[in-house]
Amino acid sequence: MQSLLFFFLTVATVVCLIVYLWVYTEIDETLLVIEIQNSTSKELMNELQELKSDIESLSRADAISKKAKKELKMNYTNPETLLIIVDKRHLVVNDKNI
C-alpha cells in the first residue's frame, strides 16, 4: 500500500512539475510576443510621424511650385487683367436709372 501511495505521489509530482514548466514556457513566449508587438508598434508610430512630417512639408505652396517646375516642367503665366467698361446709361440702381 505504501509503495502504491509513493508511486502515485511521485507520478503526481512529476505531472505537476511538467504542467508548471509548460505554463512557465507559455507565459515566457507570450511576454516575448508582447515585447515584439510593442517594438513593432513603436517603429510604426515613428514611421507614421515621419510620413506626417513629409506630408506637411510637401503640402506647402513653395514645395508644390518647386516640384511643378522641376519635375513637370511647368512655368508661371503672366496674370491676366480684365477691364470691364459699364455704360452708365444702362446702369440701374435701386430701380432708378442713373
Wavefront OBJ file of the C-alpha trace (Angstrom):
o trace
v 0.000 0.000 0.000
v 2.835 2.377 0.866
v 4.656 1.642 -2.368
v 1.465 2.338 -4.333
v 0.996 5.642 -2.479
v 4.641 6.539 -3.131
v 4.213 5.721 -6.834
v 1.101 7.904 -7.193
v 2.719 10.778 -5.269
v 5.802 10.547 -7.471
v 3.703 10.488 -10.652
v 1.598 13.402 -9.388
v 4.725 15.403 -8.540
v 6.213 14.773 -11.992
v 2.917 15.744 -13.680
v 2.701 18.936 -11.602
v 6.275 19.858 -12.495
v 5.592 19.247 -16.193
v 2.440 21.410 -16.037
v 4.375 24.122 -14.167
v 7.132 24.130 -16.815
v 4.557 24.180 -19.621
v 2.707 27.168 -18.081
v 6.004 28.964 -17.414
v 7.071 28.429 -21.041
v 3.723 29.660 -22.371
v 3.916 32.806 -20.217
v 7.500 33.433 -21.324
v 6.571 33.043 -25.007
v 3.566 35.321 -24.558
v 5.718 38.011 -22.945
v 8.187 37.730 -25.806
v 5.395 38.117 -28.370
v 4.046 41.166 -26.495
v 7.518 42.723 -26.447
v 7.908 42.160 -30.185
v 4.492 43.702 -30.841
v 5.344 46.727 -28.675
v 8.593 47.318 -30.550
v 6.791 46.917 -33.885
v 4.158 49.375 -32.717
v 6.830 51.922 -31.772
v 8.534 51.514 -35.149
v 5.227 52.003 -36.958
v 4.434 55.095 -34.879
v 7.847 56.559 -35.773
v 7.281 55.809 -39.446
v 3.810 57.366 -39.262
v 5.268 60.503 -37.690
v 7.883 60.697 -40.451
v 5.174 60.332 -43.102
v 3.089 63.070 -41.487
v 6.140 65.320 -41.462
v 6.755 64.569 -45.146
v 3.112 65.322 -45.967
v 3.293 68.648 -44.142
v 6.494 69.654 -45.909
v 5.138 68.621 -49.328
v 1.822 70.427 -48.757
v 3.463 73.843 -48.626
v 2.895 76.063 -51.662
v 6.601 76.639 -52.294
v 7.308 72.891 -52.301
v 4.423 72.280 -54.699
v 5.597 75.014 -57.076
v 9.199 73.749 -56.921
v 8.083 70.203 -57.803
v 5.833 71.529 -60.581
v 8.721 73.466 -62.110
v 11.331 70.767 -61.650
v 9.504 67.509 -62.350
v 6.609 68.591 -64.569
v 8.436 71.434 -66.362
v 5.598 73.855 -65.587
v 6.057 77.630 -65.779
v 4.253 80.534 -64.222
v 1.999 82.511 -66.533
v 1.610 86.245 -66.510
v -1.511 87.299 -64.682
v -4.367 88.488 -66.834
v -6.047 91.822 -66.344
v -9.671 92.164 -67.343
v -11.175 95.559 -67.971
v -14.939 95.832 -67.925
v -16.480 99.041 -69.150
v -20.000 99.719 -67.968
v -22.114 102.222 -69.810
v -23.706 104.424 -67.165
v -26.763 105.000 -69.318
v -27.829 101.398 -68.911
v -26.973 101.118 -65.208
v -29.929 100.644 -62.865
v -29.510 101.092 -59.100
v -32.482 100.523 -56.759
v -34.950 100.653 -59.645
v -33.710 104.115 -60.705
v -31.838 104.891 -63.873
v -28.619 106.781 -63.380
l 1 2 3 4 5 6 7 8 9 10 11 12 13 14 15 16 17 18 19 20 21 22 23 24 25 26 27 28 29 30 31 32 33 34 35 36 37 38 39 40 41 42 43 44 45 46 47 48 49 50 51 52 53 54 55 56 57 58 59 60 61 62 63 64 65 66 67 68 69 70 71 72 73 74 75 76 77 78 79 80 81 82 83 84 85 86 87 88 89 90 91 92 93 94 95 96 97 98
